[in-house]
Every structure is written in C-alpha cells, then in structure tokens.
C-alpha cells in the first residue's frame, strides 16, 4: 500500500516535472525566437540608419544624385522602428526599461527625418548655387574688361566657396563676407550679372552654415548612441531573464535527479523486499510440505503427491516398533533424535531408488513412495530395510539403541489406508517384519473388530457393567407415568455409555447375549419389584426362535417368580420369516407370568395387521418414523389416525414413541392415543423418575 | 573616416558616374482581375454623391496624362477644389501622395477624394450601400474577393490595384537610358542642360521627381494667389511654408496646366518659372526650347490595362 502511494506520488511529481520541462522548453523556444527577432529588428534599424547616412553623404557631394534610395531608406527606417517598437519581447515587464528607451528613440528619429527633409530642401539650393556660380564665374570675361577689379572679387569668393564646398567646412563662409559690388556706371547686362551672382552668393552665405550643420546633425545623430544603449539595456534584461531561466532549469534538473535517486532507492528496496518475500514464501511452502524434525515430506505433501492421477505408486509404510517405550525410557528429546536418525537411515539405505520420495506420516511412521516398480522389488527393499535397521545400532547422545520396524507394502488404493491396515495386521505377528497388503485383510480386520467388541462386552459382563436404562411411558388421559421401557446399556470403564446399536447385533451370535439377557432380566426385575409401574423389555421374534435364549429367559422368570413385579414383552420384528407357532407358544407362556405383550415399531417395514388375528396382542406401539413426521406430513398423520382407529376397534391400547415435543404430544392426545413415550416425557435413564405426575 | 571619405569624394569628379534617372520597368506585378475591377470603379460616377464625378473626372488618363485640364479640380455640384490635380500615372512611384505628401500610400490617397466634400463627397457606408445595391458589382466583387457583401476597403484595394497598373514605360527617354539610339542630338543636349543647370537636383529617380519635398521659391519668394495646402499646413513648421512634393515630369507634355496652382499653361512657361524660383536664374529662349525638347521625350506608353476591353 505504501509502495503504491510512493509510486503514485513519484509519478505525480514526475508528470509535474515533465510538464514543467515541456513548459520550459516551449518558453525557452518562444523566448529565444523573440530575442532573435528583437536583435534582428535593432540591427535592421541600425543598418537602415547607416544606409541613410551614406545616402545623405552621397547626395551632399554628388551633383547628380538619385534620391529614390534616400526616400526608400527613410521609409524602411521608419518601418524598422515600428517593428522594433512592436517586438513581442517588450510586452514582458522585465524589458520596460528597454521599451522606454525605444519610446525615447521616436522623437530622435522624427527629428532626424525632419532634418533630412530640411537638408534636402537646402541641399537643392546650395547645389544649384554652386553650379550656377561656377558657370557664372567662368562667363565673367564676357561681361567685364580684363583688368576689372570685379574679377579679383569673383575669384576670391569662388575660391572660398569651392574650398568650403570641398572641405565641407562652414568656417570658410560667413556673413561678414562681402558680395560683389555693383557700380553705377555699369551696363544693364553687367548689373544683371552681378545681381544674379549675388543672389546665389547670398544664398550660400545664408544657408551654407545651416547646410553643414544639418549634414553633421544627420551624420552624427543620436540614433547610434541610443540604439547602443538599447542594445546594452536589452542585454542586461536578457541576462536577468536567462539567469531566471537557468535557475528554473537547474531546479528542474535537481528535482529530476532526486526523482531518479528515489526511484533507484525504491527499486532496490522493492527487489530486496521481493527477495525476503520469496524466501518467506519458500519457507512457508517448505514447512507446508515438509516435516520440521526430519526434513522429510510431511503427510500433507504425501496426500498431494498421491492425488496426482494415473500414478503407479507403491507405498512402503514403516512403523518403528514400540517407539513409545523409547520415548518413555529416554524422553522426548532422545525420541526425536531417534526419529531423525531413523529418517536418515531410511533415506540412506534406499539411496539407489532415485525416484523414491520420503515422508514422515505420523509420530513414528515413515513412508517411502516409489513409482513404476514391481512388488517384488519393493518387497526386497522392505526386507533389506527392516533387516538393516534391526542390525543397526543407533548411537544417540552416547546411548546405544536397537530398533525394529514393521513395514507394510501396498500398491492398491487407497494407498495409505490399506497400508495402515496391513501394518495393524502385522503387529499381531511380532516375528514378521514386513507384509504386502492383501484385500482379504479387510475382512480379517472386521473380525478383529468384532472380537474386540465381544471382548469388550465380555469384560463388561465380567465387571458388571451391563445395566438397564429406563424410559418413562405416560398415560395420556391420566397424565401419570404408568410404564417404563427397559433398555440395555454397556458402560465403559471410564463410565461412558455404549449403545446397543454398537454391540447387540455382534453379541447376538455369541453366548454373551444370553449373559446379557440374564443380567437384564434380573436387574429389571430387581428394580420393578414392588413398584406400581409396568416394565417392558424388548424381545425379537428371532430371540423366540433361539432355544438357548428362551431357556435362559424363562429360567430367570422362574427364579424371580416369588417377587412382585410387572414385566411386559415388546415384540420386535426384524425379519419377515419366523415361526408363528413358537411365537404363539411364547405369548401364552409369558402371559402366565402376568406379562402383557406389545407389538413394537408398528407401522415400520415388517409390521403386519394380520398379527392381531392370531396373536394375543395387548398393546400396539406406533413406530417412531410415523410419529416424528405427523406434524409435517399429512399422510403420516392419516396413517397414525388409521392405526388408532384400528387399535380402538379391536380393543388394543396404543403407545406413541418418539414424542419429542409439545406439538407432537398435543397431536397424539387429540387423536386419542393411550400412551406417550419420548424425550418430551423423559429420556432413558439409569434411575426411575421421582414423580409420577407429568406436568405439561 | 567621415572626413577621409569627404576628401576622397570631393577630390574626385563631383559628377556622379551613374544616371540620376532610372527607366520605368517594363514589367510590373499586379492582380489583373482586381485591377480591372478597380478600372471599372475608377471610371464610375456612382462613387460620387450626385453621380457626376468619377476618379477619371480629374485624372483623365486618356486625354491629359492622368491629370486635370482645369486649373483646380471641379467636384460634385461643380464645387471648386483648392489645388491642381496631379497625375495618377506612375503615382505608385511617388514616395508620398498629394501635393503636400499627406498620404504615405496610394491606399491612404484613394479614399481622400471620395470623402472630400468638394470632390466626390461620399463616405464609407454610402459607397458600400450603393455598390451593394448593384447585382453586377456584387457579382464582380464576389469573383475577386469571394465575399458576399462589398466592403469599402475592397473598393479602395481594387482602385489601388488599378493605379499600380498605371505605369507608362518605354518613353523615348527611357529607351535612351536603356541604350537605344532614339533621341536626337538636340534632345540629348536638352537633357544635359537639364542636368547642368540643376533641374536634376530635385527631378531625379524613376519618376523624375516624386521622391522629395521642396520649397517652391528657393531663390525668390513665390507669391501665391491664395493659400494652398502645403507641408506647413501639416507640420506647422514655418520652414515648410510653400513646401510641396516635387512632381513627376513623366508625361509632362500631356498634363498642362502646370504647378500646384495651375498657373503655368505651357511647358515653356513652367520651365521659365522653375528657372526663376528654383534655380535663381533666367534661361534664354534657346535654353528653354532645349529643355522643353527633352521634356517631350518623357511621354510613355499607355498602360496595358487601358488598352483592354473590360
């Protein structure tokens, strides 16, 4: 999360810097193009100005001069000024000083253009006067006699004029100079000559001074110094701007470098974290599939491996014999070391099977999983392994320990379960060290289990742990407990209760069954003695066919004949085939002892209405499977009602069992059932209820 | 540096080696379609308030060399103008327009007479309204400017384009400048005199004038009959009293009467006047005839566009 935040903020800064760089680049481009443009305009202005000066200079000297270029250059000068004034860069306030100077240039420029205009006007007159005077001077001989003093005057004036003209110096000509003097005795022609000469001479005297000043003004103008100043000011402002740009660029580069450093740092950090994560993940994966103690694969890994489809595995399940004793004798630390040594030994000893996988399945159980091997080969391995372990001395913390192992070999699915079974099987034969699983072992196992149960019950009989539990039966009309059903239970040594379902069927085939019957009859009668209740016991129709059972049963009744008790029989149908005569005789016999006879589980599989036609039945107990459903299933309700009507019609009482709640109770009461039995009334219990009255 | 140059120049021949007059280029660039539209507008009296006056009324390009035969221009309702109309021919070579140079460009000039109450007496919106009322003009303008309604700026643009086309190349003098042997000895002598006596000082360049302002009455004050709009009227600088644009001498033989006040009726008159006021001298009849001979070589060829049928 933090990483994402970092990446996000770096990207954000990066984008910002990128944007700034683009902006910088664009600004820089615009700036330099504006700067170039400005410099160009300024240079242009300077160029046209000097061109113009050159034009003026030429026009002042040449007699015949084409002024087109002069006017053109004036126009260009004005235009270049406008261009300079409108330069884009001057809109920037950093260049306000430059802008001001350019604005100050305007009157200078206007003054210059005005000066040129004035110059051009005077220039025409000056030029024409020079031309005229030189023409006139050359004609003086035609008008005046050779020795006339006028020639002297003309010559000295002309020398001054031509010197002034040549050297462009106004000091040659000043107003104190005298023009030609016209005597009274001159001819009209001579007078006119002198008048026109003086007209031009006067013009020169009056204007040459101004002419030279104008030329000097134009040539020595202030535009140059002004543009120089503008250039300097511009350079200064430019430098400032450049510096700001440089700062900006430097800052950007620093930020960029920092970003790169941060990115490198993050990159290193991430790769480091990745490495740690990978290692942690590897550890986790490893611990998920490996046993910490022995470093072998664990049971998890085994189950995963076995899951792969179409495998051809053979399993060796190895169990250390009497490992518990090692633990008890030397403690867990040594025990664990033993396990480690054994695991190493197993691996080492089967090294040649390169495709073997090793597992620790349980505490002292190891497994070798081999692929594509014949049973014979695996058997050989099991044989050699068990032998070499038996021969090996495990030296742990200076203690020498001898161990033997039992090995089960199995290639049939389920691999582990079958091997386990084989291993249990082999334990019964201490001299055998390995065995190959056989499917027959399943049956043997069952028998073994049955024997265990038989032995368990046998022991219980011996230790007097066979007891009756009593479940109360309520008369629905009187709301009084009138009966108890006695149910057989075997108590474990730890006091836990074993239900008949777990042992009765197995026991029935043995003599222990008779023992239980005897015990039950005696114990029930002992409780029932002198009690105002009727007690009932379950006897199956098969039992009646069992002569040995019958003998024991009646013997016990006979033995307790003197006691005052009410014992009823609940007849249980388990098979459809039975000897009807024997049952008739049994009912007759038992009734001699004051017993009543019930048909148990009526309405279940084998029950038959025809019983009632030839057997002397007193009570009918409706099967729990009907009672349980009456609230939910209307058909079951109708069956219950029909059974009730039938029982009522033939004068037989009814018991509803499995009455587990108030709703069921109300229903059976409403239908008119005589008795109710079930958790709602009371659970089976070793003792009778203290109060007969049943409070709803 | 400046002085070295001075000395060098003054010691060398004072006469510039190259000719101070250049010939009119034979080929000129202009938008023919625009110029033809301008031609049409130039001759159309629609552009005057009472529909009596067109540009042509005072700038007769066919009869009087693009100038006015009247002393001063006569506008709408016979209103009298205040100055002699200068020629429109080769006006594009003038550095400024009008006698006192108040218009820097032909564009500025062209709208002047249209607005002038004693000339055509119109205004921008009136011109637009009139022209837009004409389907034919709308079509013509659309062809040239691709816009649906006619703008005054387009009207001026078209007229200016036409004026740009009004150049008169191939005068005999231009041919002479280009090295053709077309002038007589006397004509060449006239040209040399023109230079020698100083006319060339002001009348030079491609337009033989039109590139400078000059005071009328350099050596002797010129007494005007009444006030004319001179440079002083714009600048208020007394130095510029009676200062006018030096007019072109091209087609000068066609454009009588002469001078800003139309006071000189013939070439002889005007040459004499100029010699007196501008050169401070009196020319002999022989000299005047010689210069007039030269001036007559300045008649150029009629502009191409005028020989076109619209």
Interface residues (C-beta under 8 A of the other chain):
Chain A: X57 X58 X61 X62 X63 X64 X65 X66 X67 X68 X70 X71 X72 X75 X114 X117 X118 X120 X121 X123 X124 X125 X127 X128 X129 X131 X132 X135 X165 X166 X167 X168 X196 X199 X200 X203 X219
Chain B: X2 X5 X6 X7 X9 X10 X11 X14 X15 X16 X18 X19 X20 X21 X22 X95 X195 X196 X197 X198 X200 X201 X202 X204 X205 X206 X211 X212 X213 X214 X215 X218 X219 X220 X235 X237 X239 X243 X278 X279 X280 X281 X282
